[in-house]
Amino acid sequence: MKKLFLLFNHKFTPEQEADARASLEVEEIVELPPDLARLWRQIPADMSEIGDFLEPVRQWLARESVAGDAALIQGDFGACALMVEYARERGLVPVYSTTERKAREETLPDGSVRMSHQFKHTLFRKYGE
């Protein structure tokens, strides 16, 4: 049974789930445990090297995944680079979600501007392709 592991800061949408099952041919979606999700979301900006900081995430992925599984890796750029490399070393397929983005600007009565952004999942793309 092929799995998709989510190293991801956002809510995984029903559209993303449907696409993952169809295009990546995964049968199970696996979220980070809450403690690791907090770690992934809060990588310290003042830490010059994060390899050791990410070790719990690596250990979890090593325990839970098998070669051929996929990993959706998005977040801090440096953390993504390290985890994409790690995923490849383990024989996993690292991917990211592409989106269609729409922005709307509204000038308010006091002269300030309110921006709203809408993101819609388009597809999963393998890193490096």
DSSP file (Angstrom, degrees, kcal/mol; ACC not computed):
  #  RESIDUE AA STRUCTURE BP1 BP2  ACC     N-H-->O    O-->H-N    N-H-->O    O-->H-N    TCO  KAPPA ALPHA  PHI   PSI    X-CA   Y-CA   Z-CA
    1    1 A M              0   0    0      0, 0.0     2,-0.2     0, 0.0    25,-0.1   0.000 360.0 360.0 360.0 115.1    0.0    0.0    0.0
    2    2 A K        -     0   0    0     23,-0.3    25,-3.2    67,-0.1    26,-1.4  -0.543 360.0-160.2 -77.5 136.7    1.7    3.2   -1.2
    3    3 A K  E     -a   28   0A   0     -2,-0.2    67,-2.9    23,-0.2     2,-0.5  -0.802  15.7-144.3-117.1 156.5    1.5    6.2    1.2
    4    4 A L  E     -ab  29  70A   0     24,-2.5    26,-3.2    -2,-0.3     2,-0.4  -0.990  17.4-154.1-118.2 120.0    1.9    9.9    1.0
    5    5 A F  E     -ab  30  71A   0     65,-2.6    67,-2.8    -2,-0.5     2,-0.8  -0.813  10.3-140.0 -96.5 132.0    3.6   11.6    3.9
    6    6 A L  E     +ab  31  72A   0     24,-2.8    26,-0.8    -2,-0.4     2,-0.8  -0.816  28.9 168.2-100.6 106.4    2.8   15.2    4.6
    7    7 A L  E     + b   0  73A   0     65,-3.1    67,-2.8    -2,-0.8     2,-0.3  -0.852  46.6 126.2-107.6  89.1    5.6   17.5    5.6
    8    8 A F        -     0   0    0     -2,-0.8    24,-0.2    65,-0.2    67,-0.1  -0.991  60.7-146.1-158.0 138.3    3.4   20.5    5.0
    9    9 A N  S    S+     0   0    0     -2,-0.3     2,-0.2    65,-0.1    66,-0.1   0.536  76.8  67.3 -93.7  -7.5    2.2   23.6    7.0
   10   10 A H  S    S-     0   0    0      1,-0.1     2,-0.4     3,-0.0    -2,-0.1  -0.500  93.5 -83.4-110.5 175.4   -1.3   23.9    5.6
   11   11 A K        -     0   0    0     -2,-0.2     2,-0.5     1,-0.0    -2,-0.1  -0.671  44.7-123.4 -77.5 129.6   -4.5   22.0    5.6
   12   12 A F        -     0   0    0     -2,-0.4    -1,-0.0    -4,-0.1    -6,-0.0  -0.649  33.7-139.1 -75.0 120.9   -4.5   19.2    3.0
   13   13 A T     >  -     0   0    0     -2,-0.5     4,-2.5     1,-0.1     5,-0.2  -0.371  17.5-115.1 -85.5 159.8   -7.5   19.9    0.9
   14   14 A P  H  > S+     0   0    0      0, 0.0     4,-2.5     0, 0.0     5,-0.2   0.860 118.8  55.1 -57.7 -35.0  -10.0   17.4   -0.5
   15   15 A E  H  > S+     0   0    0      2,-0.2     4,-2.4     1,-0.2     5,-0.2   0.912 108.4  47.5 -64.4 -42.1   -8.8   18.4   -4.0
   16   16 A Q  H  > S+     0   0    0      2,-0.2     4,-2.9     1,-0.2    -1,-0.2   0.910 111.5  50.8 -65.2 -41.5   -5.2   17.6   -3.1
   17   17 A E  H  X S+     0   0    0     -4,-2.5     4,-2.4     2,-0.2    -2,-0.2   0.938 111.1  47.6 -62.1 -46.1   -6.2   14.3   -1.6
   18   18 A A  H  X S+     0   0    0     -4,-2.5     4,-1.9     1,-0.2    -1,-0.2   0.916 114.1  47.3 -61.4 -43.0   -8.2   13.3   -4.7
   19   19 A D  H  X>S+     0   0    0     -4,-2.4     4,-3.5     2,-0.2     5,-0.7   0.907 110.3  52.6 -65.9 -41.0   -5.2   14.3   -6.9
   20   20 A A  H  X5S+     0   0    0     -4,-2.9     6,-1.4     1,-0.2     4,-1.1   0.910 110.7  47.4 -60.9 -42.2   -2.7   12.4   -4.7
   21   21 A R  H  <5S+     0   0    0     -4,-2.4    -1,-0.2     4,-0.2    -2,-0.2   0.884 121.9  36.4 -66.9 -36.9   -4.8    9.2   -4.9
   22   22 A A  H  <5S+     0   0    0     -4,-1.9    -2,-0.2    -5,-0.2    -3,-0.2   0.960 128.1  28.2 -81.3 -54.8   -5.2    9.6   -8.7
   23   23 A S  H  <5S+     0   0    0     -4,-3.5    -3,-0.2     1,-0.2    -2,-0.1   0.844 131.6  34.1 -83.4 -33.0   -1.8   11.0   -9.9
   24   24 A L  S  <<S-     0   0    0     -4,-1.1    -1,-0.2    -5,-0.7    -3,-0.2   0.543  97.6-135.1 -96.2  -8.9    0.5    9.6   -7.2
   25   25 A E        +     0   0    0     -5,-0.4   -23,-0.3    -6,-0.3     2,-0.3   0.868  46.3 159.3  56.9  41.5   -1.5    6.4   -6.8
   26   26 A V        -     0   0    0     -6,-1.4   -23,-0.2     1,-0.1    -1,-0.2  -0.687  31.7-168.2 -93.2 149.4   -1.3    6.6   -3.0
   27   27 A E  S    S+     0   0    0    -25,-3.2     2,-0.4    -2,-0.3   -24,-0.2   0.614  72.6  41.2-106.9 -19.8   -3.8    4.7   -0.9
   28   28 A E  E     -a    3   0A   0    -26,-1.4   -24,-2.5     2,-0.0     2,-0.5  -0.995  62.7-152.2-136.2 137.7   -3.0    6.3    2.5
   29   29 A I  E     -a    4   0A   0     -2,-0.4     2,-0.5   -26,-0.2   -24,-0.2  -0.933  16.9-163.8-106.2 126.4   -2.3    9.9    3.5
   30   30 A V  E     -a    5   0A   0    -26,-3.2   -24,-2.8    -2,-0.5     2,-0.2  -0.944   1.7-158.2-120.2 115.5   -0.1   10.2    6.6
   31   31 A E  E     -a    6   0A   0     -2,-0.5   -24,-0.1   -26,-0.2     6,-0.0  -0.537  31.7 -96.2 -85.7 154.3    0.2   13.5    8.5
   32   32 A L        -     0   0    0    -26,-0.8    -1,-0.1    -2,-0.2     5,-0.1  -0.425  48.4-101.7 -60.2 141.4    3.0   14.4   10.8
   33   33 A P    >>  -     0   0    0      0, 0.0     4,-2.6     0, 0.0     3,-0.5  -0.326  41.1-101.7 -59.2 154.3    2.2   13.6   14.5
   34   34 A P  H 3> S+     0   0    0      0, 0.0     4,-2.1     0, 0.0     5,-0.2   0.843 120.9  50.6 -52.4 -41.6    1.3   16.8   16.3
   35   35 A D  H 3> S+     0   0    0      1,-0.2     4,-1.7     2,-0.2     5,-0.1   0.897 115.0  43.3 -66.3 -38.4    4.7   17.3   18.1
   36   36 A L  H <> S+     0   0    0     -3,-0.5     4,-2.8     2,-0.2    -1,-0.2   0.828 109.7  56.9 -75.2 -31.6    6.5   17.0   14.8
   37   37 A A  H  X S+     0   0    0     -4,-2.6     4,-2.1     2,-0.2    -2,-0.2   0.907 107.9  48.5 -63.3 -40.9    4.0   19.2   12.9
   38   38 A R  H  X S+     0   0    0     -4,-2.1     4,-1.6    -5,-0.2    -2,-0.2   0.920 111.6  49.5 -63.5 -43.4    4.7   21.9   15.5
   39   39 A L  H  < S+     0   0    0     -4,-1.7     3,-0.3     1,-0.2    -2,-0.2   0.931 111.4  48.8 -59.9 -46.6    8.5   21.4   15.0
   40   40 A W  H >< S+     0   0    0     -4,-2.8     3,-0.5     1,-0.2    36,-0.4   0.860 113.9  46.5 -63.4 -36.7    8.1   21.6   11.1
   41   41 A R  H 3< S+     0   0    0     -4,-2.1    -1,-0.2     1,-0.2    -2,-0.2   0.746 115.1  46.6 -75.7 -24.0    6.0   24.8   11.4
   42   42 A Q  T 3<  +     0   0    0     -4,-1.6    -1,-0.2    -3,-0.3    -2,-0.1  -0.325  65.3 161.4-121.9  50.4    8.3   26.6   13.8
   43   43 A I    <   -     0   0    0     -3,-0.5    -3,-0.1     1,-0.1     7,-0.0  -0.592  51.4-108.3 -70.1 121.3   11.8   26.1   12.5
   44   44 A P    >   -     0   0    0      0, 0.0     3,-1.2     0, 0.0    -1,-0.1  -0.280  19.7-150.6 -60.1 128.4   13.8   28.9   14.3
   45   45 A A  T 3  S+     0   0    0      1,-0.2    -2,-0.0    -2,-0.0    -3,-0.0   0.733  95.3  55.6 -69.1 -22.9   14.8   31.7   12.0
   46   46 A D  T 3  S+     0   0    0      2,-0.0     2,-0.6     0, 0.0    -1,-0.2   0.345  80.8 103.7 -94.6   7.3   17.9   32.4   14.1
   47   47 A M    <   -     0   0    0     -3,-1.2     3,-0.1     1,-0.2    -4,-0.0  -0.807  54.8-162.7 -92.1 117.7   19.3   28.9   13.9
   48   48 A S  S    S+     0   0    0     -2,-0.6     2,-0.4     1,-0.2    -1,-0.2   0.810  79.3  32.9 -73.9 -29.0   22.2   28.8   11.4
   49   49 A E        +     0   0    0      1,-0.1     4,-0.2     2,-0.0    -1,-0.2  -0.995  58.8 176.2-129.5 129.5   22.1   25.0   10.9
   50   50 A I     >  +     0   0    0     -2,-0.4     4,-1.9     2,-0.1     5,-0.2   0.356  51.4 102.7-115.4   4.7   18.9   23.0   11.2
   51   51 A G  T  4 S+     0   0    0      1,-0.2     4,-0.4     2,-0.2     3,-0.3   0.933  88.8  41.5 -55.3 -50.8   20.1   19.4   10.3
   52   52 A D  T >4 S+     0   0    0      1,-0.2     3,-1.3     2,-0.2    -1,-0.2   0.874 110.4  58.7 -65.3 -36.6   20.0   18.3   14.0
   53   53 A F  T 34 S+     0   0    0      1,-0.3    -1,-0.2    -4,-0.2     4,-0.2   0.856 106.5  48.6 -59.4 -35.7   16.8   20.1   14.6
   54   54 A L  T >X S+     0   0    0     -4,-1.9     4,-2.1    -3,-0.3     3,-0.8   0.477  81.2 100.7 -85.0  -2.7   15.1   18.1   11.8
   55   55 A E  H <> S+     0   0    0     -3,-1.3     4,-2.8    -4,-0.4     5,-0.2   0.863  77.0  55.6 -55.1 -41.0   16.4   14.7   13.1
   56   56 A P  H 3> S+     0   0    0      0, 0.0     4,-2.1     0, 0.0    -1,-0.3   0.874 108.5  49.1 -60.6 -33.9   13.1   13.8   14.8
   57   57 A V  H <> S+     0   0    0     -3,-0.8     4,-2.5    -4,-0.2    -2,-0.2   0.916 111.4  49.1 -69.6 -42.6   11.3   14.3   11.4
   58   58 A R  H  X S+     0   0    0     -4,-2.1     4,-2.7     1,-0.2     5,-0.2   0.929 111.0  50.0 -59.7 -45.3   13.9   12.1    9.7
   59   59 A Q  H  X S+     0   0    0     -4,-2.8     4,-2.2     2,-0.2    -1,-0.2   0.909 111.0  49.0 -62.0 -42.5   13.5    9.4   12.3
   60   60 A W  H  X S+     0   0    0     -4,-2.1     4,-2.3    -5,-0.2     5,-0.2   0.937 112.5  47.6 -61.9 -46.8    9.7    9.4   12.0
   61   61 A L  H  X S+     0   0    0     -4,-2.5     4,-2.2     1,-0.2    -2,-0.2   0.892 111.0  51.9 -63.0 -39.6    9.9    9.2    8.2
   62   62 A A  H  < S+     0   0    0     -4,-2.7    -1,-0.2     1,-0.2    -2,-0.2   0.892 113.6  44.3 -63.7 -39.8   12.5    6.4    8.4
   63   63 A R  H  < S+     0   0    0     -4,-2.2    -2,-0.2    -5,-0.2    -1,-0.2   0.875 122.1  35.4 -70.1 -38.5   10.2    4.4   10.8
   64   64 A E  H  < S+     0   0    0     -4,-2.3     2,-0.2    -5,-0.2    -2,-0.2   0.702 106.0  68.3 -95.8 -22.5    7.0    4.9    8.9
   65   65 A S     <  -     0   0    0     -4,-2.2     2,-0.3    -5,-0.2    27,-0.0  -0.566  53.3-160.6-104.8 162.3    7.9    4.9    5.2
   66   66 A V    >   -     0   0    0     -2,-0.2     3,-2.3   -63,-0.1   -63,-0.2  -0.942  44.6 -76.6-131.5 157.6    9.2    2.4    2.6
   67   67 A A  T 3  S+     0   0    0     -2,-0.3    25,-0.2     1,-0.3    24,-0.2  -0.240 119.2  34.8 -52.3 137.1   10.9    2.9   -0.7
   68   68 A G  T 3  S+     0   0    0     23,-2.5    -1,-0.3     1,-0.4    24,-0.1   0.113  87.9 120.3  99.8 -20.0    8.4    4.0   -3.3
   69   69 A D    <   -     0   0    0     -3,-2.3    24,-2.4   -67,-0.1    -1,-0.4  -0.293  60.2-124.9 -67.3 163.3    6.2    6.0   -0.9
   70   70 A A  E     -bc   4  93A   0    -67,-2.9   -65,-2.6    22,-0.2     2,-0.4  -0.783  15.5-156.8-110.1 156.0    5.8    9.7   -1.7
   71   71 A A  E     -bc   5  94A   0     22,-2.3    24,-2.8    -2,-0.3     2,-0.8  -0.970   9.6-148.6-135.6 119.8    6.5   12.7    0.5
   72   72 A L  E     -bc   6  95A   0    -67,-2.8   -65,-3.1    -2,-0.4     2,-0.6  -0.791  25.5-173.4 -84.3 112.4    4.8   16.1    0.1
   73   73 A I  E     +b    7   0A   0     22,-2.5     2,-0.3    -2,-0.8   -65,-0.2  -0.926  18.7 141.3-120.5 109.8    7.5   18.5    1.3
   74   74 A Q        +     0   0    0    -67,-2.8     2,-0.3    -2,-0.6   -65,-0.1  -0.994  30.5  64.9-145.8 145.5    6.8   22.2    1.6
   75   75 A G  S    S+     0   0    0     -2,-0.3   -34,-0.1   -67,-0.1    -2,-0.0  -0.994  83.2  30.1 149.0-139.5    7.7   24.9    4.2
   76   76 A D  S  > S-     0   0    0    -36,-0.4     4,-2.7    -2,-0.3     5,-0.2  -0.324  72.6-132.4 -54.4 129.7   11.0   26.4    5.2
   77   77 A F  H  > S+     0   0    0      1,-0.2     4,-2.4     2,-0.2     5,-0.2   0.899 103.6  46.1 -57.8 -45.8   13.3   26.4    2.1
   78   78 A G  H  > S+     0   0    0      2,-0.2     4,-2.3     1,-0.2    -1,-0.2   0.910 113.1  49.3 -65.2 -41.8   16.3   25.0    3.9
   79   79 A A  H  > S+     0   0    0      1,-0.2     4,-2.6     2,-0.2    -1,-0.2   0.898 110.6  51.7 -63.5 -40.0   14.3   22.3    5.6
   80   80 A C  H  X S+     0   0    0     -4,-2.7     4,-2.8     2,-0.2     5,-0.3   0.934 108.5  50.5 -62.1 -45.6   12.7   21.4    2.3
   81   81 A A  H  X S+     0   0    0     -4,-2.4     4,-2.0     1,-0.2    -2,-0.2   0.927 113.4  45.5 -59.3 -45.4   16.1   21.0    0.6
   82   82 A L  H  X S+     0   0    0     -4,-2.3     4,-2.2     1,-0.2    -1,-0.2   0.910 115.8  45.4 -64.2 -42.6   17.4   18.8    3.4
   83   83 A M  H  X S+     0   0    0     -4,-2.6     4,-2.8     2,-0.2    -2,-0.2   0.826 109.6  54.3 -75.6 -30.4   14.3   16.6    3.6
   84   84 A V  H  X S+     0   0    0     -4,-2.8     4,-2.4    -5,-0.2    -1,-0.2   0.932 111.1  47.0 -63.7 -44.9   14.1   16.3   -0.2
   85   85 A E  H  X S+     0   0    0     -4,-2.0     4,-2.1    -5,-0.3    -2,-0.2   0.930 114.1  47.5 -61.0 -45.3   17.6   15.0   -0.2
   86   86 A Y  H  X S+     0   0    0     -4,-2.2     4,-1.6     2,-0.2    -2,-0.2   0.920 110.1  52.2 -62.8 -44.5   16.8   12.6    2.7
   87   87 A A  H  <>S+     0   0    0     -4,-2.8     5,-2.9     1,-0.2     4,-0.4   0.922 109.7  49.2 -59.1 -44.6   13.7   11.4    1.0
   88   88 A R  H ><5S+     0   0    0     -4,-2.4     3,-1.5     1,-0.2    -1,-0.2   0.908 106.8  55.5 -62.1 -41.4   15.6   10.6   -2.2
   89   89 A E  H 3<5S+     0   0    0     -4,-2.1    -1,-0.2     1,-0.3    -2,-0.2   0.838 108.9  48.9 -59.2 -32.6   18.2    8.7   -0.2
   90   90 A R  T 3<5S-     0   0    0     -4,-1.6    -1,-0.3    -3,-0.3    -2,-0.2   0.443 121.3-107.6 -87.1  -1.1   15.5    6.5    1.3
   91   91 A G  T < 5S+     0   0    0     -3,-1.5   -23,-2.5    -4,-0.4    -3,-0.2   0.677  73.1 140.4  83.0  17.1   14.0    5.8   -2.1
   92   92 A L      < -     0   0    0     -5,-2.9    -1,-0.3   -25,-0.2   -22,-0.2  -0.468  56.1-119.9 -87.4 164.9   10.9    8.0   -1.5
   93   93 A V  E     -c   70   0A   0    -24,-2.4   -22,-2.3    -2,-0.1     2,-0.4  -0.897  26.9-153.3-106.7 102.7    9.4   10.3   -4.2
   94   94 A P  E     +c   71   0A   0      0, 0.0    33,-2.1     0, 0.0     2,-0.3  -0.629  22.9 169.7 -80.9 132.3    9.5   13.9   -3.0
   95   95 A V  E     -cD  72 126A   0    -24,-2.8   -22,-2.5    -2,-0.4     2,-0.3  -0.874  21.0-154.5-133.9 164.7    6.8   16.2   -4.4
   96   96 A Y  E     - D   0 125A   0     29,-2.2    29,-2.9    -2,-0.3     2,-0.5  -0.953  25.0-112.2-136.5 160.5    5.3   19.6   -3.9
   97   97 A S  E     - D   0 124A   0     -2,-0.3     2,-0.3    27,-0.2    27,-0.2  -0.786  23.4-152.2 -95.5 129.7    1.9   21.1   -4.7
   98   98 A T  E     - D   0 123A   0     25,-3.3    24,-3.0    -2,-0.5    25,-0.8  -0.747  17.5-162.7 -96.1 151.3    1.5   23.7   -7.4
   99   99 A T  E     - D   0 121A   0     -2,-0.3     2,-0.5    22,-0.3    22,-0.2  -0.950  24.3-128.9-135.6 152.2   -1.3   26.2   -7.2
  100  100 A E  E     - D   0 120A   0     20,-2.9    20,-2.2    -2,-0.3     2,-0.4  -0.875  36.1-156.0 -91.8 131.1   -3.2   28.7   -9.2
  101  101 A R  E     - D   0 119A   0     -2,-0.5     2,-0.4    18,-0.2    18,-0.2  -0.926  15.9-176.4-119.4 134.8   -3.2   32.0   -7.3
  102  102 A K  E     - D   0 118A   0     16,-2.6    16,-3.0    -2,-0.4     2,-0.4  -0.994   7.3-163.6-127.4 134.6   -5.7   34.8   -7.5
  103  103 A A  E     - D   0 117A   0     -2,-0.4     2,-0.4    14,-0.2    14,-0.2  -0.918   1.2-165.4-118.1 144.6   -5.3   38.1   -5.7
  104  104 A R  E     - D   0 116A   0     12,-2.7    12,-2.4    -2,-0.4     2,-0.4  -0.997   4.3-158.6-131.2 133.0   -8.0   40.7   -5.0
  105  105 A E  E     - D   0 115A   0     -2,-0.4     2,-0.4    10,-0.2    10,-0.2  -0.908   8.3-175.1-111.6 135.6   -7.3   44.3   -3.9
  106  106 A E  E     - D   0 114A   0      8,-2.2     8,-3.1    -2,-0.4     2,-0.6  -0.983  18.0-143.4-134.0 122.7  -10.0   46.4   -2.2
  107  107 A T  E     - D   0 113A   0     -2,-0.4     6,-0.2     6,-0.2     5,-0.1  -0.748  23.6-146.0 -85.0 124.3   -9.5   50.0   -1.2
  108  108 A L    >   -     0   0    0      4,-3.2     3,-2.5    -2,-0.6    -1,-0.0  -0.446  26.7-101.5 -88.7 161.9  -11.3   50.7    2.1
  109  109 A P  T 3  S+     0   0    0      0, 0.0    -1,-0.1     0, 0.0    -2,-0.0   0.785 121.7  56.3 -54.2 -30.5  -13.1   54.0    3.0
  110  110 A D  T 3  S-     0   0    0      2,-0.1     3,-0.1     1,-0.1    -3,-0.0   0.418 121.6-105.4 -84.7   4.5  -10.1   55.0    5.2
  111  111 A G  S <  S+     0   0    0     -3,-2.5     2,-0.1     1,-0.3    -1,-0.1   0.289  80.9 126.5  92.4  -9.8   -7.7   54.7    2.2
  112  112 A S        -     0   0    0     -5,-0.1    -4,-3.2     1,-0.0     2,-0.5  -0.355  56.0-126.6 -76.5 164.4   -6.1   51.4    3.4
  113  113 A V  E     -D  107   0A   0     -6,-0.2     2,-0.5    -3,-0.1    -6,-0.2  -0.946  12.5-155.8-118.6 130.8   -6.0   48.5    1.1
  114  114 A R  E     -D  106   0A   0     -8,-3.1    -8,-2.2    -2,-0.5     2,-0.4  -0.913  11.9-162.5-104.3 127.2   -7.2   45.0    1.9
  115  115 A M  E     -D  105   0A   0     -2,-0.5     2,-0.4   -10,-0.2   -10,-0.2  -0.896   6.3-173.3-109.1 138.2   -5.7   42.1    0.0
  116  116 A S  E     -D  104   0A   0    -12,-2.4   -12,-2.7    -2,-0.4     2,-0.4  -0.993   6.3-159.3-128.6 142.7   -7.2   38.7   -0.3
  117  117 A H  E     -D  103   0A   0     -2,-0.4     2,-0.5   -14,-0.2   -14,-0.2  -0.950   2.9-162.7-122.8 139.2   -5.5   35.7   -1.9
  118  118 A Q  E     -D  102   0A   0    -16,-3.0   -16,-2.6    -2,-0.4     2,-0.4  -0.985   7.1-167.6-122.6 128.6   -7.1   32.6   -3.2
  119  119 A F  E     -D  101   0A   0     -2,-0.5     2,-0.4   -18,-0.2   -18,-0.2  -0.948   3.0-172.9-118.0 135.7   -5.1   29.5   -3.8
  120  120 A K  E     -D  100   0A   0    -20,-2.2   -20,-2.9    -2,-0.4    -2,-0.0  -0.991  29.3-115.7-130.8 125.5   -6.3   26.4   -5.8
  121  121 A H  E     +D   99   0A   0     -2,-0.4   -22,-0.3   -22,-0.2     3,-0.1  -0.295  34.0 173.3 -58.0 136.4   -4.4   23.2   -6.0
  122  122 A T  E     -     0   0A   0    -24,-3.0     2,-0.3     1,-0.4   -23,-0.2   0.768  53.8 -41.7-109.2 -58.3   -3.3   22.4   -9.6
  123  123 A L  E     -D   98   0A   0    -25,-0.8   -25,-3.3     2,-0.0     2,-0.4  -0.983  50.6 -98.6-164.1 168.7   -1.0   19.4   -9.5
  124  124 A F  E     -D   97   0A   0     -2,-0.3     2,-0.4   -27,-0.2   -27,-0.2  -0.840  35.2-164.0 -96.3 136.5    1.8   17.6   -7.7
  125  125 A R  E     -D   96   0A   0    -29,-2.9   -29,-2.2    -2,-0.4     2,-0.2  -0.971  19.1-123.0-122.4 135.9    5.2   18.1   -9.2
  126  126 A K  E >   -D   95   0A   0     -2,-0.4     3,-1.7   -31,-0.2   -31,-0.3  -0.539  37.7-102.9 -72.5 139.2    8.2   15.9   -8.4
  127  127 A Y  T 3  S+     0   0    0    -33,-2.1    -1,-0.1     1,-0.2   -32,-0.0  -0.413 106.7  21.3 -60.3 135.2   11.2   17.8   -7.1
  128  128 A G  T 3         0   0    0     -2,-0.1    -1,-0.2    -3,-0.0    -2,-0.0   0.491 360.0 360.0  85.7   4.3   13.8   18.2   -9.9
  129  129 A E    <         0   0    0     -3,-1.7    -2,-0.1     0, 0.0    -3,-0.1   0.382 360.0 360.0-120.4 360.0   11.4   17.6  -12.8
